[in-house]
Amino acid sequence: MATLEEEFTLSAVPLGAGPDGLLGVEQSDKTDQFLVTDSGRTVILYKVSDQKPLGSWSVKQGQIITCPAVCNFQTGEYIVVHDNKVLRLWTNEDVNLDKVFKATLSADVYRVHSVQGTEPLVLFKEGAVRGLEALLAEPQQKIETVISEEEVIKWTKIFMVFRHPVLIFITERHGNYFAYVQMFNSRVLSKYTLLIGQEEKSVIQSFAASVDRKFISLMSLSSDGCIYETLIPIHLSDPENNQNQKVVSSLLLQTVASGNARRGVALAVLDQDHVAVLGPPLPASRECLSIWNTKFQTLQISKELSQGTSGQLWYYGDNLFMLHGKFLSVIPYKCEASSLAGALGKLKNSQDPGAHTVPQFVNWETSQGYGLGSQNSESSKRVLRRRKMEASVQPEVPASKQLLSTIKKDSEKHIEVELRKFLAIKRTPDFHTIIGDIVIGLLGRCKTEPSFYPRNSLMQLVQMHVLSYSLCPGLMEVALERTDVQMLQLCLQQFPDIPEAVTCACLKVFLSVGDSTLQETSVNMESVSEYSDAAHDEKMEAQTEILQNGFNPEEDSCDNCERALKEKPQATVEETASCPVIPKRAALLNAILRSAYSEAFLLPHLKDIPAQHITLFLQYLYFLYLKCSENATMTLPGVHPPTLNQIMDWICLLLDANFTVVVMIPEAKKLLLSLYKFVKSQICICSELNKIEVSFRELQKLNQEKNSRELYSIEVLELF
């Protein structure tokens, strides 16, 4: 359920908005302060909670501001561009913009973007992007042309994805729309042609977008009053083929606003399930602000704006900003978690008396009294005709069957392109089973054609988070046959139901594959932190003794262990100081350690692993155990590393399955002695800490009884 609270104005002074409204509303480095740029010469800093301006700056007569002012979150300075090429920087202490820092650029600026976590980025009208620092260092540098001569930028937005900025801007040429995505971590610019999916070309009146870890969800409000969604991938499977790819838009919401609004319409994405639409719902009606639930395709709430708007809408936090009449107004909103009861208005929430919701069901017996009879009758006929038209133009063969047909005969490259198009289509309820059928189709052709292995397509399907081992059991079998360690690692991370026999087969492959082969393979290294690289590449200086948690292993009472450790202390130092495997092999083994298993079913398969591989795995587990013991939290650094319990469980599993073999190998025997000494020293620590804990409890008890004693007494407390 969504609610719109009472509207309030930021200032009683009318803003200098032109025919097209304001240039923009941008957030400053303070969460409660916003920069408002009118369409003339002025920038005003407002504080929302106080509903008053904190400062105002204007360019001199004859100059005009051409893009919204923004705040540099790294320095706290404000940035504005006037007369297309002149860039100004100032702070709150500055009064006159004519006396602040000025830089004249060599090309026209379309927009300056600024978000938390990165420097401001300048987008030029020709499609090139530059960082602010690079422009200030050389303002007259040559700016290249990215878009074609007749293309015009219509809309742009910036996101932060994995701590890196991602910029998207939309261009238009002869009624065709194109999306450009600029990745700044890889310096890759991708171009996409937007296919709205209609017979007649419609004019896009407003754009909005949101982002997740894989896709940019681009929403467009068309002149037919409908909202369309386009999924644009953030990471390309083929970075070399990144020019003019086609993406298909799907219908998200139908008839949310009138397409021929006098002042235009606006669209804003509030969260993953709600969008705000500003515009008249019908051609003859007044402008309204409405919130729609995209998940259940229902209107949540609508508020009439009697004084009219400029067709512009901004949102920050829980506030919607718009130009209502001649004043900048703020309407706080609230969107609760999407549920069917909330979408149909069944939740117990009070609504704003000034807001009204459109009823979801019509009582045909009483609708005549409200003047809805003829209107609903005509609209129902239009809906019926529209459904018939949609049914007549629907393709006879579903997209999934077309893709399965393509898999049987086309090349890997073509299959990858068609798969990308299919995944961009809006998901259906049977999406999981369709993905499973696609994987089975790909694997079936892999078995009949040994040279066919669409690795990129399979990786993309696994990363959709809808597959499991039970749904496509042949996938890991094919990956094991081809020694595709990256695919095996991904499956171990994604599939929750992998049999123990397959897990053990993956372990054998990870331990047997050569270091040179692994160095040429791409592996997810999130679970391996810097310790593996540093320990493997740098040799630590030899020491004659090792202190573990304050205890010296040489002081143990076990004579045999003491003699074994005194024979070659240098070997023990190397074992504890350096990682026995390269970082990529460590990442693969970490995937094994984090996988689910049943001990009874796993033990028989561990007995089939060669002795030298068992020794190597034990050495790596011992290394991880020592690394865990180096800090008080007993954890490893990195993203999703193995836990101490997982490490100890696997040590016990390997010893239970192969103890009689391990004790016969000199290297493994020495490793077991070192492990025994270290574990015993930690047991001693725990024992001593337990004694100290008991002593402190006795002291605490005496301290509590101290106040109740009336006579002098002497007591002796034996700590040890």
N, C-alpha and C positions, 0 to 999 in steps of 0.2 A: 504494500500500500504506500502511496506517496501523498504528501501534504504540501501545500503552499501557505506560508505564514503571511502576516500582514505586511504590506508594502510600505517602504519609507524612502524618502528622497535624501540624497547626500548633501544637497545645497539648494537654497531657495533662489539662487541666481541662475537664470537660464544659461545654458551652454551655447557656444557658438557653433552649432551643428549645421552643416550645409545640407544640400538636397539629398546626399547619400548618407547622412548621419555623422557619427563620430568616426575618427580614424581608429581608435582602439582603447581598450581598458586593459592595463597590464599590472601585474603584482610587483610591489617593491620588495626590498630585502626584509621588511617588517610584514608579518602575516596579516596585519589589520590595515595596511596602507596600500593604496592603489594609485597608479598614474593614469590619468584620463587625458587623452589628446583629442582636441577638437579638430575640425576640418579647416581651420584657419591658421592661427599663429600661436596658440596657447597650449601649454601643458600644465595641468593642475594635479597636485598631490592631495588625495583625500584620506582621511581616517574614518573608517566605516563605523566604528563603535561610537565615535563622537559626532558623526554626521556633519562634519565640517572640513573645509580645506585647510591643509597645513602649509601650503606654499603654491605659488603660481609663477610661471616663467613664460615669456613671450619673445619671439623673434621680432626684429624691427620691421617697420612698415615697408611693404614691397616684397618681403620674403614670405614663403608659405611652407608649412610643415607638410612633408609628403609621405611619412610613414610613422606609426605610433612610437612614442617614447618608451624605452624599456630601462630596466635596472640591471647593472652589472653586479651579479650576486657575489662575485669574488672581491670587488673593491668597494661596493656601495655607491658607485657613481651612476648617474643617469645618462642615457644616450638617446639622441634624436637626430633625424636627418631632415634637412629642409632644402628645397629647390633641387631635389633628387640626388645631388652629389655632395652636399656639404654636411659633414658629420660634426656634431657638437657633443662635448662631454662636460658635465658639471656636477656639483654636489649641493646639499641643502644650504650650505653657507653662501653660495653664489646668488647674486641678485639679478644681474644683467646677462642674458645669454650672449650678447654681442661681445662680451669681454672674456668668455670662457674659452677653453681649448677648442680649436677648429682644425679640421682636416678636409681638404677638397679631394675627392676621389675621381678616378678616371672614367667611371661608368655609372649609369643610373642604378640606384638602390631600390629594390622592391620591398624588402622587409629586414629588420634586425631582430634576431631571435636570441632570447636569453633565458636559461633555465638553471636550476641549482645543479652544481657538480661539474660545470664546464664553462669555458669562456664564451662570450657572446659571438654569434655567427651572423655574418652579413650575406643575405641572398640578393644577388643582382638580378635585374630584369631580364638579362640574357641567360639566366639559369646557373651561373657560376656561384660558388660559395667560398667565402674566405673567413678566417678567424679574425677577430678584432685586433689582436696584437700584431698579426702580420700586416694588416692594413695600416695601422698606426706607424709601423716601422717604415713602410714604403707606400704612402697614399696613392702615388701616381703609377703604381704597377699595372701592367697590362692585364685586363680581365678577358678571359676567353668566352666565346659564345657556345653555349651548351644546347639550347633549344633551337629549332628551325626558325626561319625568318618570320613566318606568319603565326607562330605560336605565341600565346599570351598567357602569362601566369594568372590564375584565377584564385588560388587558395594555397596556403602553406601552413605547416605545423611541425613542431620539433618534439621528440621524445628522448628519454634516457633509457637505453636497453643495455643491461649488463655493464652499467657505468660508462657507457659510450653514447654520444649523441647520434640520433638517427633523424634525418630531415626528409620530409616528404612534401612535394609541391605538385599541384595539378595545373596543367596547361590545357588550352582549348585552341583548336584550329578547324575552321569550317564546320563547326558543329560536332567535331570529334574531340574526345577528352583523353588525355595522357597523364599518367602518374610517374613521377621520378622519385626514386628513393636513394638517398645519399648516405652510405655507411662510412662513418669517419674513423672507425677502428681499422678498416681494411681499405679505405679510399676507393670503394666500389660505388659507381653510380649505375643504377638499373632503371630501365624505362619499360613501362607497361601501357598497353592500349586498353582502355576501359570499355567493355562491351556491356551496355545496359540490358540488352536482351529484349528489345522491343522492335516492332516493325517500323514504327515512325520514330524519328529522332526527337528526343525531348531535351529541353534546355535544363541543365542542372542549376538550381537556384541557390543551393547551400551545401557545403561539405562539413563533415565532422569525422573524427577518427579516434580510435583507442588502440592500444597496443598490448600484446602479451609477449611471451618468450619466443614465439615462432611467427606470428602473423600481425600485420597491421590491418585492423578492421576499419575499412573506409566506408562511411555511410554518406549517401548523397540523396538530397531531397529534390525530386524532379518537378518539372512544371505540370506533370499530371497529378501532383499531390501525393505521390507514393515515395516511400523511403526504400532505397536499394542498398544492399551490403556487398562489398567486394573484399575478399581476403587476399592480401598481398604478402607473400613470404618475405621475412626479414633476411634469412640466410638462404642464398641460392645453392642448389645442389651442383650447378655447373656455373661457376663465376665467369667463365669465358663467354658463355652465351647469355649475356645480360642486357641485350638491346632489343627493345620493342617486342616484348613478350605480351601475349594477350591474356587478360584475366576477365572472367565472366562475373557479372553482378547478378545477385539473386534478390527477389522481392522480399523485403523484411516487413514493412507495414504498408497497408493500402489506404489511400484517401485520408491522410491525416491533416491536410491543409489544402486551401484553394490555390490552384496554380497561377491564377491571374491576379494576385494581390497587388494593390497599387504601390505599396512600399516594399514589396518583396517579403520573403519568409526566411527564417533562420532555424538552424538545427544545432543541438549540442548533446554530446554523449555524457550522461551523468554518472553511470556506472555500467557494469556488464549487462544489466537487464533493463535499464531505464534511459530514455531519451527525452529531451525537452524540445518542443516545437513552438515557434513564435510565428503567428500568422492567422488569418481568418479561416475557420473550418469550412465555410461555404462562401461562394463568390459575393453574396449580398450581405454577409454578416460582418460584425465588428471583429477587430483583431483580438486574439486570445493567446494566452500562454498555457500550454497543456503539457502534461507529462504522460508518456506512453510506456507501457510494459512490453518490451520486445519479445520476451520469452513466451508470454501468453497472448500477445497481440491485443491488448486491451488498453483503453483510455483510463488512466488512474484519476486524474483531476484536471480541471480546466478553469482558468480565471480570465474574465473579460477585461480588456484594457480600453476603457471608454475614450481616452484622450489620444489614442493612436500611438504608433511606435515608428521607429526608423527601419524596422525589419532587421535589427541587429541584436545579437544575444551573446553575452559572455558569462562564464561561470568560473568561480574560484571557491574551493572549499565547499561550504553549504550555502552559498549565495549566488543568485542569478542577477546579472546587471543588464539593464536595458534603458533606452531613452524613451521614457513615457511622456508624451507631449514634448515639452522643451526642457524637461528636468531629467537628470540621471537618477533612476530609481533602483532600489535593491529589494529583491524578494527572497527571503530565506526559504529553503526547501528541505524536505527530508524524505528519503527513499529507504524503506525498510527492506529486509531480505525478501527476495522474490519467492512467492508461494502461490499456489492456486487460490487459496482463500483470500490472500491479500490482493491478487489480481482482480478477483471478482467482487472486491469490496466487502468481504465477510469478516474482516478483522475488526476488533472493537477499537476504532480510532476516531477521535473527534476531528471534524473537518472545519475549515475556515468558513464562517458564515457567508463571506463574500465570494466563495468559490463554489462551483457546482460541478457535478459529475454527470456524464451522459449515462442513462440507464442501459444496462446490458441486455435486458429483456423487456419486451413491449407487451402490455396487456391489450389485446385486440378489442376486448369488450369496452374498455374505458378510454382507449386512445383517441376516440373522436372528440371527447371533451377537452383534450389538450391540443387539438388541431394537428394531430400527427397521422391521421388515417390516410389521407390522400398522399401525403409526403412519403410515408413508409411504403405505401403500395407502389408508388412510382419507383422508389429506390430499390424495392425488392425485385421489380421487373428488370431494372438496370443491372442489378447484381446477377440475376438469372441469365440475362443475355451475355453479361461479361463472362460468366462461368462457361456458357456454351462456346463462346469464342475461344476462351483459353483451352477448353477441351479439344476444340477442332484443330488448334495449332500445336498441340502437344506432340512430341515425337513418338513414333510408334515403338521404337526400341529405347529402353531406359539407358541412361548414361553408363551405369555399371555394366550392362551387357555389352555395350559398345566397347568399353575398355577391355573386357574379357576377350572380345573378338580381336581387338588390337594386339593383346598379349600373345595370342596364338601364332601370329605371322609377322609382325613388324619388328624393326630393329630395337635395340636397347635404348638408343637415343630418343626415338619416336615414342616409345612406351613411357619414358620418363617425362616427356613433355605432356602427353595425354593424361598421365597420372596427376601431374601438377594441376592441370585444368579441372580434373575430377575432384580433387581435394579442396579446390576453391569453391565448389558448389555447396550450398547450405546443406547441413547434415540432416539425414532422415532418421526415424526411429530404428531402422535396421542397419545403421551405419556399421556397427561392430561386425555383423555377419558378412556384410558386403566386403569389408576390408579383409576378413578371413578368406573369402572366396578369391579375392584378387591375389593374395599371397599363395594360396594353393595353386592357382593358375600359373603363377610365375615359377613355382617350384616344380610343377608338372613338366613344364617346358625345359627346366634345367636338367631333369633326369633324362629326357629324350634327346636333348641337344647338349652334349658336354661342353661345347664352346660358349653356350649361352649362360650368362650369370649377371643379371641386372642388379648389381650390388647397390647402386645409389637408390634405386626404387625400393628395394627391400629395406634399406636403412631408413628411408623416409616413412615407410609404413610402420616400422617398429616404433619410431619416435612419435607416432600418433597416440600412444598410451591406451590403445584399445585391444591389443593382441595379448595372447597368453600362449603357453606351450601347448595346452590342450587344443587351442583353436588352430594352430599350425605346427604340428609336431615335426614336420619334415624340415623346417627352417634351420634348426640347429644341427640337424643331421647333415644337411648340405654344407653348412658353414664348417663343420668338423672335417668333412671330406676335402674341402678346399683350404683348410687351415686359415680361415678368415678370423683372426683373433679379435679384430675390431667388432665384427658382427656378434661374436660369442660374448664379448664383454658387454655389449649393449643389451643382448638378450638376458644375461645374468642380472643386469640392473633393472630390467623392465618386467620380466616374467616372474610371477610369484609361485608357479607350480612346476618347476623344472624337476624331473626325477633325479634321484641321487646318482644313478648310473651315468646320466648325461653330465651332471656336475663334475663327477670324477673324470670323465673323458675330457672335459674342458681343462681340468687341472693338469692332466697328462700333456695336452697340447701346449699349455702355457709354460710348463717346465721344460719341454723338449725343444721348442722352437729356438733357433739360433739368435744370438745377440744382433748380428748384422741384419738379419731379416726383420727383427723388431725395430731397429733404428729406422728402417724405411717405411714402417707402418704407422698410420695415424691411430693413436690410442687416447682415450679420455683420461687426462692426468689429474682430475680434480681431487681424487682421494690421496694423492701423493704430494706431500709438501716439500719444502726446500731441503729438508734433512736428507732425503734420498740422494739428490743431486750432489749436495755438498759432501756427504759421506762417501759417495762412490767415486767422486772425482779428486778429492783431496786426501792425501795420506797424513794421518796424525802422527806426531812424534811418539817414539816408543817410550813407555814408562815401565818402571820395575814393579809397580804395584797399582792396584785399582781400588778405589774407594767407592762403594755402592751404598748410598743412603747412610753414610757415616760409619760403615763397617768395612773392615779389611778382610777379604776372603782368605788371606794367609793365616789368620788367627783361628780358623776353624779347628775343631778337635778331631776331625776325620783325617787320619794319617794318610790313607791312600789318596784321598782327594787333594790333600796338601802337597804330596809328592808329585801328583800329576800336574798340578798347576805350577809348581816351582820348576818343572823341567823346561817348559817353553813359555815364559810369561809373555813374550812378544806376540805369539800366536793368539793368545787370549785378548791382548790389546787390539789386534786387528779385527777380531771377531766382534768386539763390542763397539769399535769406533767406526767401522765402515759397513755399508750395506752390501750384502753378498750378491745382490742382483742389480741390474740396471733399472733406472726409474720406470721405464715402460713395462718391464716384466713385473715390477712391484705393483703397478696400477692394475695389471691383469690379476695378480694373485689377491689383491684386495677385493676384487669383485667376487672371487671364490669365497673369501672369508665372510663376506656380508650376505651370501646367498642362504636361503632357507634349506634345511635338511632334517632328516630323521636319523638319529645315530644308529639305530638298528639296521637300517637299509644302506647306510653309507659305509659302515665298517668293512663289509665283504669286498667292496670295490676298491678300497684303499690298499688292500693287500696285493693288488696287481700292479702297483706303481713301482718302477725300478728303484733299487736301493740308492743310487746316486741322486735321483730326483727327490727321494724322501729326505736325504741329508741336506740338499739345497733348500728345500722347503722349511725344514726344521731350523736351519741357520737363519733364514729370513724371519721366521716367527720369533726366534730368540732375539734377533735384532730389534724387532718391533716391541717385544716385551721390555727390553732395556730402555728403549726410547720412552715408553709409557712411564717407566719408573723414574725418569729424570725430573718430572714435575709433580707438584702436589695433587693435581687433579687426576693424575693417572690416565691422561688422554693424549691422543696424537693430534698434531696440527693438520690442517687441510679441510676440505669439504667432504663430509661423510666418510671419514677414515674408519678402519676397523676399531672396535672397542676392545678393552682389555679382556672382557669375558669371552669374546669371539676368538681372540688370540690364544688364550689358555685352553679353550675347548678344542681348538684344532691341534694344539700340541698334544693334548691327552688322546685325541682320536688317532693321530699318527703313531703315537707310542703304543697304544692298545693294539693297533692293527699290525705293527711291524717291529715290535720290541726285540724279538729274537734275532731279527736280521740287523737291526740298528746297532746292537751291542757288539756285533762282530766286525763292524767297520771302524777303523781307528779314528777317522775324523768325527764320525757320529758319536763314538764313545767319549771322546774328549769334549764334544759339545754337551753331552748329557752331564758330564762331571761339572762343567762350568754352570750349567743350568741348575744342577742340584745345589751347588755352593751358593748361588745367588738366591735361590728360593729359600734355602735354609737361613741365610742372613736376614732375609725379610721376615721370616717367621720369628727369629730372635727379636727383631725390632718390634713386631706386634706383641710379643710376650712382655717385653720391657714396658711398652706403652700401656699394656693392660695393668701392669703393676702400678704404674704412675697414676692411672685412672682410679684404681682402688684407693690409693693413698690420698688423692685429692678428694674423693668422696668422704673419707674419714675426717679430713680437715674441714670440709664443709659441714659435716654433722657436728663437729666440735664447735664450730663457729655459731651454729644455730642454737646450741645448748649453753653458750657462754652467758647469754643474758639471763638465763634462769638460775645460775649459780649465785649463792649469797656468801659462801665461804671461800677462802683462799685455798687453792689446791695446786699440786704439781703433778703433771701427767707426762708420761714418756710414750712417744709414738714411734714404733719401729717401721721405717719405710721399707727396708729390705731385710 
